[in-house]
Amino acid sequence: MAAMRTVLSRRPLRLSYDSTLGQVFQVRHLNLFEYQSKVLLSNNGVNVQKFKILDSPSDANSLQSSFKADEYVIKAQILAGGRGLGHFDNGFKGGVHITKDPTAVGPIVSKMIGHNLITKQTPKEGIPVKKVMVAESVTIMKEKYLCYLMDRQSSGPVLIASPAGGTDIEEVAKKTPHLIRTIPIDIIEGVTDKMAESVAEFLEFAGDTKTKAAHEIKKLWGFFKKVDSIQLEINPLAETSTGDVVSIDAKIQFDDNARYRQKDIFDLEDKAESDPREVIAEKYNLNYIGMSGNIGCMVNGAGLAMATMDIINLYGGSPANFLDVGGGVKEEQVYQAFSLLNSDKNVKAILVNVFGGIVNCATIANGIVAACKDMKLEIPLVVRLEGTNVTEAKKILNSSGLPIQSASNLDEAAKKAVGALS
């Protein structure tokens, strides 16, 4: 697990540090709503609670006839945690409610849909709720933790299990490590019956529920492989009062490199809650994360981009973004990258730091010149280029007639960018 520590973000791009390789790498994260994850699990034979999706309060009118339950759980659907303790902009408290009265569902839903839910993980103004999930409430007797993870340290998938589910698994690992079991999985052999039964026993399932738990463990593994998941976390995997084993809550991450195989899943993504700049960046295959600083950064390579951000901080500046244009960047991508930086009102200077290995520095230079002239860039621009075709690139910049400040190394570039703000 230590090799997959990530900087948590609601955004689609994560920066991750591999402790084994000592490298920074990028993981794109597809955000799905809770109900979407449940649909995927259910469609693949995993046992989940019965549920229904409501788009309007009137949809609740048919609950008594089409969806009967002893008790209902009503959950506002947004891409943020802390919903239960949140509040709406209309004063209504709580994004999660429980009721035994089906006629009470509609009025609750009417106070959710069309209103902004504000939690500790949302912007100050909150996020608008467009859908509400109504699920059958189950009585949970025991809560377990189960996770399938593509682990770089193990060079393959692992199964992580703990009988102490329903809690912060990081705290469990820290305080009671004996309650965590990590099992490497042979990608060809997969999760065998013997392994599933052993894990079910470790999770303290017994009798018929042990058999059911082993079945669910194998079903979840099948789903993990089928959808090209890089992480499937079930917390809790619950034993109910009726003796069922149910996946109550699921967090699923997918491998962006498998987008072409999982088009139906990636098409589910609702980008309404995403930063518009990140949506544009993704369209042009640029890796972008907006931040709160005032020096816009355009760099090739995730590691170099983070080093650039670090040295800006070292000299008293503050980066406005992470922007990796990648190794195969084209002039159009450079133009769009500049457009992103120039559209950020907080950006007061731009620093370009490119080390040309695969990328041609002349391509970067041509893109910079075209963007600056077209956008009539008025803020200071510092450019450091090194590597493939750098001599030609410098000629392009010098003959452009633009007030571009050149730098021979990253240290000098960062000093000039920070100094341009004073």
N, C-alpha and C positions, 0 to 999 in steps of 0.2 A: 504493500500500500504506500510505503514511503516514496516510491519512485513515481508516483502519480499525483503529487501535491499540485493543486491548481489554484490560481487566483480566481475566486468565485465571481461570477458576473452573470447578470440576466441577459447579457448581450450574446450574439451568436458566435463570437470569437473568444477563445480563452487562450491565455498564455500559460504554459506549463513548464515546470522545471524538472528535468529528469536527473535524479540524484546519482544514478548509476553512470550515465554518460556525461554528466556535467554540461548538458546542453539545454537551451531553450527551444521548445518546439510549439507548434500551433495546433489547436484542436477546435474545429468549428462545432458549435453546439446548436442543434435544432431544438427549439423550444416548442413543446406541445402542451396543450391544456390537459388538466387532469382527466377530463372525460375522453379526450382523444387517446390517451394512454390506455384507459380502461377498454375502449372499443377495440384497440389493437390486441390487447391481451385476451379479451373475450373471444375475438374472431380466431384466435390461435389456440383455443381450448383451455386457457388458463382460467381457474375458478375465481371470479370476482363478484362483488355484490351486484344485485340487480339495480339498474339505474335507468334514468330517462333524462333527456336533455330538453330544457324549456327555452324557447326564444322569446316568449312573451308571457305575461301573467295568465292570459286566457288558455294557454296550453295546459295549465294545471287543472282545468275543469274536468278533464277526462281521467284524472288519477284514480278516482274511486272505481272506475270500471276497467281501465286498461292497466293499472299498475297498483295493485293492492299490497299493502305492507302494514305490519303492526306499528311501525314507527318509521318516519322519514328523516333523512339527513339532507338539508338544503344547503348547497355550497355554491357561492358566486365563483365564476370562472375567470380568473386573471392569471397572468404569468408572474406571480409574486407570492411569497410566503407570508405568514402571519395573518391570514384572512380572518381567523376566528376572533382575534383581538382587534381587528380593524374597525373602521367606522366609515359611513358614507357621507357624501357632501350634503345630503338632505337631513342629516342628524341621526339616521338609523344606525344602530350599533350592531356590529358583528357580521362577518361575511359567511359564517357557518351557523345554521340553526337546526334544531331538532324538534319535531312535533309528531304527535300521534294522530292528529286531526287532519285529514286530507283537505278539508275546506280551508284550513289555515295556510296552506302552501301558497295559493294564489296571492293573498295580501302580502306575504313575506317577499315573494318574487317581485311583486310590483314595486317594492321599496329598494330592490337591487338592480334590476335591469334598467338601463338608461341613466344610471347614476354612477358617480365615481367612488370607487372603494379605495380608502386610504389606509395603508399599513406601513410598518417600519421599512419595508423594502420597496415602496413605491415613491414616485416623486411627490412633492408636497400637495399637489392638486389631485393626486390619486390617479387611478386608471378606470376608464369607463367599463362597466359590466354589460356584455352583450348576450351572454348565455348563463344559465344556471343549471347545475346538475342536481337532480333529486335522486337519491339512492336509498335503497333499503337499509335501515339501521340493523346492525347485527350486534349481539352481545358477545364481546370478546373475553374469553377466559384466559388465554395466554397470548403474548406477543413475542414473535421471533424476528430475527433479522436475517435476510438472505440477499446476497449480491453476486452477480457475475460481472467480471471486469477484465478488460484486456490490459494486462499488466506488463509494462516494458521490462521490469526487473526479471520477470519469469519468462519473458519472450513468448508470451501466449496468454490464454485465458486462465483465470483463477476463479474459484468459488470461495466466497467469504461468508461465514455463517456465525451466528451468535444466538444463544437462547435469551439474551438480554435485549430483545427488540423493543420498539416503541420509544427508545431514548436516543440521545446523541451517541452514535456509534464511535465517534472519536474519543469521547469521554470513557466509554466502555473499554476501548483499546488501551487508554492511558492508565485507568485505575484498576481494571480487572482483566489484564491481557489473557488470562487463562480462559476467559469466556469468548474469545475470538479464535476461530479456526480458519486458516487459509489453505486451500487445496488446489495445487496446479492441475490443470485439465489437459489431457492429450487431445489436441484439436481433431484428430482423426477418430480416436476411440470414443471421445465425448464422455458424458456422464453416464456411467453404467448403473445397472440396478443395484449392485453392491454398494457403490459410492453413494447413491441417493438414499439408500436405507441407512447407511452409516451416518450421513449428515442428518437425516430425520431423527435418528436416535440421539445424536449430539444436541439437537435442538429440543430434546426432552419431549418429543411426541411419543405416545405409547398406544398399543393396541391398534384398533382400526384407524385412528388418526395418524399413526405412524405410516401405515400403508398409503393413506391419502396424501400425507406430506411428501413421501418419496415420489408419488405420482406427480405432484405439483412441481417438485424440484426438477424432474426430468422435462416436464412441459415447459417450464421457464427456460431451461437450457435450449430446448428446441426453438423457442421463440427468439432467444438471444442470437443464435446462429442465423436463423432465417432472415432477420431484419437487419443484419450487419450492425448489431449494437456494439458499442464499446463499453457501455456500462448499463446494467439493469439492476436497480436497487429496489428491493421490496421491504418496506418497513412501515407497518408490521406485516409479516406473514402470520396470520392469526388463526388460532383454534377457537371456534365459536361454541356457544352453549348447545348447539345442535350437533356438535361433533364434526363440523365441516372445517376444512382448511382453506382459507380465503386470502388472496392478495388484496389487502385493504388500500395500500397506497404504493404507487410505483413512480420511480424517477428513471427515465430512459434517455440515454445519449446514443446518437447514431454516428457512424463513420461517414464524414462528408465525402470521402473518396468513393463511397458506394452509392452516391446520389443517382447515378445512371441506372443502378439496379433497383433502387428503392424510390423511384419517382413518385409513386402514389403516396408514400409516407411523407416525402419532402414537400409535396404539394399541399399537405395539410397545414403547413406553417402559416400562421396569421402574423403578418409583419406590421400590423397596426400599432403594436406596442414597442416596436423597434425604433432606434434612433434613425431618422430618415437618411442621415449621412452614411450610416452603416449599410442600409439597404442599397443605396446608390453604389457604394464601394463594392459590395458583393456582385452587383450587376456587371462591373468591369473587372472582376477577379482581383480586387485590391483588398488587402487585409487592414482594416481600419477600426480603431477604437477612439472615440472622442474622450477628452479629459478636460480638466479645468484650467490649464495653464494658458500662456500667451505666445509661445514659440511653436509654430507649426513645423512638424518634422516629416520629411519624405526620405525614406531609406530603403535599401534593398537587403532583405534578410532579417528574420525576427531577432536573432542575437545581436546583430549590428544596430538594429532599431532600438533595442533596450539599452545597449551601451551608449547610444547617442542620447537617449533620455536621461541616463544616469549622469553623463558628463555635463549636460545642460543644468541639471540640479546642482552639480558640484560647483559650478561657477555662478550660482545664485539665480539661475533662471528656472522657468517652470514649463515643461512640455505641454502643448495643447492637445496632443494626440499621439497615438501609435499608428504609424502608417508604413506598411511593408509592401512595396510594389512588386516584389518577387524577382526571380532571375530571368524570366522570359518576357519582361515588360516591353510593350510597344509604345510608340509615340502617343497614340490615343489614350492609353492608360495614364501616361505621365500628365497629359492635359487634364484628364478627369481628376487625377490626384491633386493637381494644383487648384482645380475648381473647388474641391472639397475644402482645402485649406483656406482658400480665399473667401469661401462662403461663411466661415466661422468668424463672427464679429469679435471674438476674444483674441484672435490671432493678430499680433502686432509685428511679427517678424517670422520669416520662414528659413529653415535650415535644411538644405539638401545634402545628404551624405551618402554617396554611392561608391562602392568598391566593385568595379567591373570584373567579374569572373566570367559568368555566362552572359550577363547583360553587357551590351555595348554602350560605352559612355557617350558616344555620339548620339545614340538614340535618346538618351536622357537629355542631352544638351538641346537637341532639336525640339523635343517636347517642351522643355522649359522655355525656350525662346518663343515658340508659338503661343504658349499659354500666357506668358507675360505680356506679349503684344496684344493678344485678343482681349484679355481681361483688364488691360491697362493697370497692371499691378502697381500699387502705390506704397506698399510697405517694404521695409528692407528685406533683401534676399541674399543669403549667404550660401555659396555652393562649394562643396568639396567633392571632387571627382578623382578617382584613382583606378588604374587597371586597364582593361581592354579598350584600345583606341582612344586613350585619354588625351593624346596630343591633338587629335582632330576635334575632340569635344571642346577643349579649351579654346581652339581657334573659333569654333562656332559661337561660343559665349562672348569672346573678346570682340568679335566683329559684329555683334548684334546691336551695339549702340545702347544697350540697356545698362542701368546702374547696378550690375551684379557684383557683389563682393566675393572674390575667390579666396579659397583657403587651401593651403598645401597639406594640412592634416586635420584630424578631428578636433584636436585640442584647440588649434587656432580657430577653427570654424565655430566651435561652441562659444569661445570668448567673443568673437565678433557678433554672433547672434544675440548674446546677452547684452553686449555693449551697445548694440543698436537700439536698445529699448531705453537707454538712459539719456 
